[in-house]
Amino acid sequence: MRVTAACQFETKRGKQAQLLQPSGLVSTNSWGRKEGRTEGRKEGKKEKKERRLSSPAGLLLCQSVWCWAGDAMPVRVLSEGAGPGAQVPAHLTRIPISLITTSTDCSNKTVKGKVAQKCPLVTLASDNVILKAVIQEEDSPPNSSSQNPSINVILFGALAKDFSQTVNQGDVVVASGFTVGKSPTVHKDKLHPCNLLLSGDDACIYVTLLPPPLLHPRSPPAAKRSSALSAEVSRATKAPKYTYVRLGDLKPGTVVNVYGVVVFFKQPFKSRGTDFCSSLKITDQSNQKIGCTIFCQLEDHPKIFQIGDIIRFHRVKTQSFNNSITLVTSFGFSVLVFDGAEGGSMEPRTSSRSFHIDQEDRQTVEELRSWAANQALVPSVPTIPLSAVSPKAYFDLTCQLLAKAPIDTTCTLLRVWDGTRCPHTLLNVIVEPNVTEGPTSFSQERGSLIANILVYDNHTEFARQLKPGDFLRIYNLRAIPGSSKVPGLTSSQSEEVDHLAFHLHGGTAYGRGIRVLPENSPVVQELKRVMKVFPEDDVDELNDEDMLDIWSTPPEFLDGAVKCSTERSCGHDTQLVTLSEVKRSDPGRVHHVRVQLRTYEPRRLHQALKLYCSKCTSMQDIPDDELVSGLFSEASKDSGPCSPPPWALSGRVDVPGDSPGSPKRTLSVHMSTQLMSEDKSKELIFLMGSTLEETRRLAAGYQNIVPVMSSAGHLALLDLSAPFLLRGRKTYYGCKRCSEAAVREPSCAEGVETIDEKIIAEALGVQLLQFVLLMKLQLQDTTDTLDVFLWRDAEAFFGVLAEDVAANQEAQNIIHQTMDSLCPAEGSTGEHPWMDLCLTAYRAEDDEGQNQTCYQICHSTVTKPFSTQSNANPA
């Protein structure tokens, strides 16, 4: 292919000449770096010298640049005294850096500044490159709001290559044809919150080169650069060309562009820094499943609505993790998401204002859609309507939010509907009208279609941002049958019995979360069509002031929620002391105090539940569902031939599917011959090859299930990071340090009717871990504050067992309600109730081995109801 670079120059006599390089020649100012060809380097040096000597007054005629086949790179060199303004088209106007935002109209605008930093080229797949530079505005215009602001500039492709070869630090540049994006490094580099992105047909850089130091006119360095040279670096006229790598061809340590079908995803969650994190898995025709981890601002995360969506990544980095390739975001990362349904819209979902889609992209998306449909990757029913919900099921729901209200600090109520009626009696939640956002009453017809959803923990933060009228997709929602008390239960609401409750539990396991759907989504359009058959509500509501005027007495809810206080249950004969006196006392003593709860940790109360080993006194967090599910999945894959022990009888059991109509699975089970002879076949089974969800479903029909796997041809327990025993909804864990685990037959002593977790743990050689509650409370009175622990007596304090808290929503609600009463989220500290507590002081070593005095609450229990005491000062 013919490539021609034109170099213009102006002699001292004012005459212009033009030098054309012969076809196929490529000149460079970094001899020896040219890729793919090494011959002709000496000739290149000779040619450059001849050009320099043939020019008048020894002027350098051409600033050498890289040229690639197919990319015409015109480089203009002006005479001394000509600035970049002579090259900038007159219709372009300059905008100060300080005035740039993501909403700025960048058409016909330029930005000018000195190159303060120039980073090296970063090579992507197939010779694609990216370059980052920082330009600083030295001569801020009068309307600029700050002095000498700096901004990141990101260049792509051939423009980045040419910039790398032509421009140096200190040169003055004028950029045009750029787009504006959010800077992912603003908190790190403290520069402008936006960056300039230069790619595409209109991207252009005009550059005034930095003058060299004054040297002898005949010296070689002086001939390399003149005192004022200007060059224009612009993109070729053709659209950017991207090369995509199949997932099966990925190699670690490269930056690539890929397409894939989403087979798993999690909603973004807040990371420890300023970014949000999300994870997903994708696949393509190579049948390789690749994990992706994304760190960026919330609005820049991929907008995935369901499994089967098609995703396009640009500039993601490959890494090797656990002998597998994973993708992570890298500099300049961008993403598009397409509907995965065949014949679906080609309009991508993205927060970017600048993206390129050509016919090849459309063809790739259609090929992936067709392939995914044949592979059954796209679910036939992506979500389940309320009319088809089954008790105990986990499901995804597409709905419209009608109203919402906070229940407590870790729970929010969402009132939703989807135009269908659930056949089961649903949970009714009564909340105070003054805390409800949205309508507080509905017509009888619409009210029968409304479902109350309780969202917990990390999802409450996202729920605060939702607005009534939003269309939502809620992932991994659980339908819980039976009796359930509502968090924050008031005296005006009785316990609901024989209803169906919808809970969105905390965490992100199984993709659990909430996504707001755009109005133009086909799913939303279909939902609106269903809802059209129901007329709009026209209910005249009475506000609180109207109620007070009509009834002349406050509504019942204005009296306040039921409050809690505490009482001591010890027999110590000691006087009340202040916290300042407690701090001055020696360790080993017991103190009675009257205090308020100022704050507590952890604020997410599910994190207060721990596992404690009474043998080695270690304490650990409860493994999350994602880790445990992974252990079960790995164990189920490794289920090879296995010889059962001589005391065991082997058989098969059918595991029901996770939804009606889904196929059943048959798994291997092993049972004790002794228990079989005693007609106790359902009291204990050893289950092999099951997933975590399958084990939980079977736990409803068997009293004790011990998950096992095949190891060296023999039965073995799973890794003790997973529960070694499931009893109904309860799970039991063992201590890795103190256990000598092996699969053995449990033996019941004479007279023992039932097999419990202690008998099974002893038989298996497992040191049983105990569920405990551990909290750190900051107490205060009129004299001081004091940090204390609530641990050994936590169960007596709350009146619930930690083991029940791990498996029972009602027990969890008791703790939520108690802490909300003792430490209200809103209001002044003076509204916190006073508590009579017994404290014990003791010495303990900190992490650095230093002795310190610690305090623990003991012999104290919560009581209710409580009326605020006026004489709170113990003194």
TORFI-777779 format. One record per residue (C-alpha): residue in one letter; x, y, z. Coordinates in steps of 0.02 Angstrom, whole numbers, plus 50000, padded with zeros to 5 digits. Example, Ala and Ser with C-alpha at 12.3 -4.5 7.8 and 13.67 -1.06 7.14 Angstrom:
<nukes>
A506154977550390;S506844994750357;
</nukes>
This chain:
<nukes>
M500005000050000;R500675017149954;V501015028550102;T501545046550073;A502055058950206;A502105077050150;C503305089350235;Q503105107950208;F504435120750249;E504725139150223;T506455145750177;K507165162350238;R506695169750070;G504855165850104;K504695152949967;Q503825136650005;A504405119849946;Q503725102549971;L504675086549991;L503805070149957;Q504485053850027;P504565039649901;S503215026549910;G503455013850050;L504775023750146;V504515025950332;S505575038650425;T505875038650611;N506735049450742;S507095033850844;W508185023750726;G508175005250756;R506435005250839;K505465002250679;E504464986150699;G504464972350570;R505884979050461;T507724981850504;E508474984050333;G508815001350267;R509215009350435;K510905015550375;E510105021750216;G508815030750322;K510195039650419;K511055044550259;E509425050850182;K509015061350336;K510755069250331;E510585073150146;R508895081450173;R509565092150314;L511065097950212;S510025101750059;S508855113450151;P509245132050157;A510215137750309;G510275119950375;L508455119850431;L507675102950474;L506415100150336;C505365086450413;Q504905080850589;S504995062050565;V503525051550621;W502935033550612;C501785029750467;W500755013850453;A500015006450297;G498285013250276;D498515028350392;A499035044350303;M499945055350426;P500225073150359;V501555082450461;R501795100850430;V503345110650480;L503255129550485;S504635142450484;E505235151350639;G503935162750716;A502415153650654;G501365147450801;P500015134450807;G498695147650787;A499155148550604;Q498625130450586;V497045130250693;P495465132750587;A494585149150620;H492905141250665;L493645132850820;T493525142150986;R494535139051142;I493735133351306;P494625134951475;I495055118451558;S494195123851719;L492515125351628;I492535107551557;T491205095451622;T490445079351557;S488965089451492;T490055101751395;D489675103251209;C491385099451135;S490955102650953;N492075115950875;K493025118151039;T494885117451077;V495925115851234;K497685123151243;G499085119251365;K500875113751392;V501275095251401;A501675093251586;Q501805074351580;K501935061651441;C501735043151478;P502405029051368;L501335019951243;V500325005351309;T500164991651178;L498484982951161;A498084967751057;S498444968050869;D499514983950871;N498174994850948;V498945007251070;I498445020151199;L499405034951272;K499085046251419;A499725064051437;V499395078551556;I499245096151489;Q499315111651597;E498485128051552;E499805141751571;D498865156751502;S497135154551576;P495815165051488;P494965178951588;N493385168551616;S494365153951690;S493945150151872;S495645143351926;Q497485146251893;N498515134351787;P497305119551791;S497885102551724;I496905088651639;N497245070851580;V497225068051392;I496985050351324;L497445046651143;F497055030551049;G497745021150900;A498795029450766;L498545046550845;A499365040051004;K500825033050904;D501115049250810;F500965059450970;S502255048251054;Q503515051050914;T503205069650882;V502765077951046;N503885079951198;Q503625086151375;G503585105151376;D502825106851202;V501255117451188;V499755108451111;V498015112951054;A496765098451056;S495135097850956;G493855084650910;F493895077251084;T492555069951196;V492455071851385;G492385057451508;K492515055651697;S494285053651761;P494485037251860;T496065044051942;V495415060852005;H495605055952189;K497355049552158;D498155062752048;K497085077552110;L496905083951931;H495335088951838;P493845077351873;C493655074451686;N494835068751549;L494925072051363;L494745057051247;L495445058651071;S494955045550944;G493935045250785;D493915055350626;D493915072850700;A495235070850836;C496685082650807;I498225089150899;Y499165104950849;V500865106150932;T502185119550955;L503825110650991;L504905115651140;P506415126351084;P508095117451106;P509525125051209;L510635137551117;L512055127951034;H513295131150896;P512355132450730;R513415118850652;S513305106550797;P512245090850762;P511005093850906;A510625111150843;A510135104250676;K508895091750750;R507625104550810;S507355122750764;S506935135950894;A505075136450848;L504355121850750;S502515117550737;A501725101350682;E499965095150664;V499595077350719;S497905071250662;R496965055050646;A496725046950479;T495065049550394;K494525031350416;A493535025750568;P494475017150711;K494744998750683;Y494694986750831;T495254968850836;Y494344956850952;V495074941351032;R494114925351060;L493994920751244;G494844904051210;D496364913151138;L496704924851284;K498464925451355;P498924933151523;G499734950251532;T498924958251378;V497644971951350;V496254966051234;N494554969551160;V493264955551180;Y491454950951151;G490514938551259;V488844931951321;V488484935251505;V488214918951602;F488334926351778;F488384943851852;K488324953352016;Q487664970752042;P488984984052081;F489384986452265;K490434999452357;S492264995052369;R493425000552507;G493985015252402;T492955027652301;D492505015552161;F491145002552147;C491544984352106;S490564971752006;S490974954451939;L490294943851798;K490694928751691;I490604928451502;T490794915251367;D490834914151177;Q490934901051040;S492564894551113;N491544888451264;Q492784896451384;K492004904751537;I493014920051587;G492794929751748;C492834948751742;T493114960951886;I492664979151859;F493184993951966;C492515010851914;Q491215024051954;L489455017251976;E488735024951818;D490135017451711;H489784999251759;P489024988051625;K487134989251624;I486744970751625;F484904966451646;Q484924947451632;I485954932151592;G486154930851403;D486524949251374;I487934952551250;I489394962851315;R490824971651225;F492404976451320;H493744988051253;R495444988951335;V495294975951473;K496834967551544;T497054948751556;Q497744941151716;S498094923551775;F497214918551936;N497074900652003;N497674893951835;S496264903251745;I496204918951640;T495234933551713;L494864950851644;V495074966951742;T494824985051696;S496334994651632;F496655012451580;G495425018351447;F494215004051483;S492485005351403;V490994993751391;L489384991651291;V487954979751330;F486684973351203;D485054963951227;G485424945451209;A483764940451130;E483774935850946;G483094950050843;G483284961850992;S483764980150983;M485504984950925;E485475000451035;P486874997851162;R486695001551348;T488135012851402;S488535028751496;S489805033751364;R489365047751243;S490635042151117;F490665024551047;H490815016650875;I489755002550803;D489934996650624;Q489204982350524;E490504970150588;D489984974050768;R488154970950725;Q488614954550641;T489614949050794;V488154952850910;E486934943250800;E488114928250790;L488284927950980;R486394929451001;S486074914850885;W487444904250965;A486844908051141;A485054903451096;N485624886551028;Q486654883651186;A485144887851297;L486154901651381;V484714913951372;P483344909551498;S481654906551417;V480834915851561;P482074928751626;T480944934151769;I479444926951859;P477844937251880;L476994938352049;S475614927151982;A476834912651961;V477854914052122;S478054898052223;P478414897352410;K480244894552458;A480814899652284;Y482204911752236;F481724921752083;D482004937851984;L480574950351979;T480244964451856;C479084977251933;Q478654995651963;L479015004152128;L477455012752198;A478065018052371;K479455014852495;A479785017452681;P481215014152800;I480865000552929;D482485002453027;T484315006252990;T484574989752900;C482884986652819;T481824996052691;L480074992152630;L479704992852443;R477884992452384;V477894985752205;W476724978452075;D476874970551902;G475044970151848;T474774952051904;R474024945052064;C474974933052175;P473864917852217;H474574917052395;T474134927952544;L475504940952553;L476354949352700;N475504965352754;V476684978552823;I476004993752915;V477155008852916;E476925026652976;P476245037952838;N477465051952882;V478975041152834;T478235034352672;E478865041252506;G477475039452379;P475605035952398;T475065029152567;S473395022052508;F472775013552350;S471155008152274;Q470514991052324;E470874983852151;R472664990052142;G472984986252325;S472634967852292;L474064967652166;I475374975852276;A476794965652353;N477814971552502;I479664967852485;L480884969552630;V482674973352574;Y484094971752698;D485854977752738;N486864983852589;H485304984952478;T484514998052591;E485825010652535;F485335008152353;A483485008252399;R483675026052467;Q484075031952290;L482515024152214;K481035035052168;P479195029852161;G478795026351980;D480475018051943;F480425001551850;L481504988751938;R482244971651914;I482574963352082;Y483764948552076;N483764933152190;L482204938352284;R481614925152407;A479814919952442;I479704914352624;P478114905452680;G477424904252857;S477454915653008;S478634930453007;K478734945953113;V479114962253026;P480634972253083;G480104987453184;L478434979353229;T477334992053319;S475884989553435;S474694993453292;Q475224978253193;S474964960153242;E476054945653190;E475664939253015;V475294920653003;D475144909252849;H475704922352725;L477064923752593;A478444936352628;F479694942952501;H481454946152565;L483014952652477;H484384947052595;G486024956252618;G487574952552515;T487854949952329;A487884930852318;Y486984923552166;G486914940952088;R485754947352225;G485314965752201;I484194978952121;R484334987051949;V483345001951884;L482724998651707;P482655012651577;E480955018451515;N481355013351335;S481784995551383;P480714982551291;V480394974151458;V479704990351530;Q478634993351376;E477864976051397;L477574979251583;K476684995551543;R475584986451419;V475034974251554;M474724988251679;K473654998451560;V472124987751597;F472094994751774;P471475012651793;E472485025551886;D472075027352070;D471085042852116;V471135042552305;D470925058252409;E472205056452547;L472145065052715;N473805071452775;D474345071852956;E473715089652986;D471995085152918;M471915070253035;L472365080953185;D471045093853139;I469685080853113;W469985069853263;S470705083253380;T471925070153446;P473585064553376;P473645048453275;E474205033353373;F475875032153284;L476405049353346;D476615042053521;G478255034353464;A478865016753442;V479035004553585;K480655008453673;C481844997153766;S482874998353922;T483894985854023;E483984978954197;R485314969954297;S485044951754342;C486594949754452;G486634948354642;H488094960254667;D487894972254813;T488734987554740;Q488285005854717;L488055014954552;V489635023254487;T489985034854342;L490985029954189;S492415041354241;E492505031754405;V492495015254312;K494005020754209;R494955025254367;S494605008354449;D495744993154447;P495394978154334;G494504963054404;R493064972654480;V491194972954442;H490304989654416;H488484995154409;V488185009754292;R486725019554218;V487185024654042;Q486575028253866;L487115019353707;R488015032153599;T488485020853452;Y488935002853414;E489884991553293;P489584983153177;R488184993753105;R487724979452989;L487114967753123;H487324951653023;Q489204954653042;A489024953053231;L488724934353212;K490344924553235;L490974906653252;Y491904902753414;C492984887853458;S492944883853643;K494514873153628;C495754885253548;T494694900853590;S494824906953410;M493434917253332;Q493044919053147;D491764926453029;I490414915352956;P490884910852776;D489764919352649;D488624909652532;E489734912752381;L491244904352461;V490214889752528;S489324887452362;G491004886752274;L491634873252393;F490074862752362;S490234865152174;E492064859852173;A491664844652279;S490234839552162;K491394840452011;D492684829052093;S491434815352135;G492344800152067;P492224781552107;C492074778652293;S492054763252403;P490824765752545;P491384760652720;P490804743452781;W489524750852901;A488634760652763;L487224756252645;S487244765552479;G485774771852380;R485114785852269;V484004800752305;D483054812252186;V483354830752212;P481904841952156;G482294855752032;D482404873852083;S480814878451989;P479234869451932;G479554859151776;S481444859251794;P482274841951784;K482704832151941;R484454826151983;T484894809452060;L486284809352189;S487204796052289;V486834794152474;H487574783252610;M486654778352769;S487094769752933;T486584751452941;Q486254753353127;L485054767853099;M484214758552957;S483914743653072;E483154755253200;D481994762753068;K482884779453076;S483344780752892;K482894799252884;E483874804353038;L485574804852952;I486214803452774;F487924806352695;L487584815752532;M488824815852387;G488944826952233;S487634839952281;T487694858752264;L487334870052413;E485574874052352;E485174855652321;T485784851252497;R484674864752571;R483154858352476;L483464840552539;A483684846852718;A481794848952729;G481554830152719;Y483024823552821;Q483474828053000;N485364827952973;I486354829252811;V488244827452806;P488964833052637;V490374821552579;M491494819252428;S492624806052355;S494464807252404;A495694793852349;G494224781952327;H493534784452502;L492204795352580;A492854811852652;L492114827552724;L492164843852627;D493394857452675;L492874863652847;S492634881252778;A490974873652723;P489694867352849;F489964849052894;L488144846852946;L486444853852895;R484934851853011;G483414859752931;R483814878352911;K485294877353031;T487084874452976;Y488544868953084;Y490394872153059;G491984864253127;C493654871353182;K495024867653056;R496374869153188;C495624857453318;S494714844553210;E495324827453152;A493934824753028;A493484807752956;V491874799452899;R491334787553038;E489694779953092;P488914789153239;S488424778153386;C486964782453499;A487084778753683;E485694768453758;G484164778853792;V484624792553666;E483124794953552;T483764808253432;I485444811853351;D485994829753373;E487454840053309;K488564835753459;I488414816953431;I488784818853244;A490264830653273;E491034818853400;A490864803953282;L491644813553137;G493094820153241;V492524838153215;Q492754851553348;L491054859953341;L491074878953322;Q489834888653424;F488804903153355;V489094918753461;L488634937153451;L490054949753467;M489734968453472;K490704983753527;L489624997053613;Q490115014753658;L489235019953818;Q489085037453888;D488455046554041;T488655064354102;T490495061554149;D491335051354010;T491195038353872;L491765020253878;D491975006453747;V491334989553806;F491074972353728;L489454962453723;W489904944153698;R489744930353828;D488084936953894;A487434943153725;E486114929453711;A485414933753883;F485504952353842;F484434950753684;G483414935653740;V483834925553583;L485064911553543;A486464915653423;E486124899053337;D484334904753303;V484964921653239;A485994912353109;A484444903653038;N482894913153093;Q482304929753025;E481244933053179;A482754931553293;Q483704943453181;N482264955653188;I482304955653379;I484104961553378;H483744974653244;Q482264981453341;T483214981653506;M484704991153437;D483575003453346;S482705007153511;L484285008753614;C485185019053480;P483935027853364;A484605032553194;E483845049853203;G483645062453343;S484795069253477;T485775058853601;G484585064253738;E483215053653660;H484195037653689;P483485027853836;W484505025353995;M485115007954036;D485574999654200;L487054988454163;C488294977354254;L490084978854188;T491584968154224;A493374974454198;Y494804963054148;R496554963354076;A496914957353898;E498314958553770;D498074968953613;D498744964453441;E500464971153487;G500574960953647;Q500254975753761;N499134973553913;Q497574984353917;T495994985554021;C494414979453934;Y492594979953989;Q491174968053955;I489294968853986;C488694954654097;H487124949754195;S486054962354100;T484474959853998;V483384970653886;T481654974853951;K480154982853866;P479084993053865;F480045007553937;S479565025153987;T480935038053985;Q481585042254158;S481765060354201;N483105058154333;A484435050254225;N485965056354315;P486555042754436;A487455055654539;
</nukes>
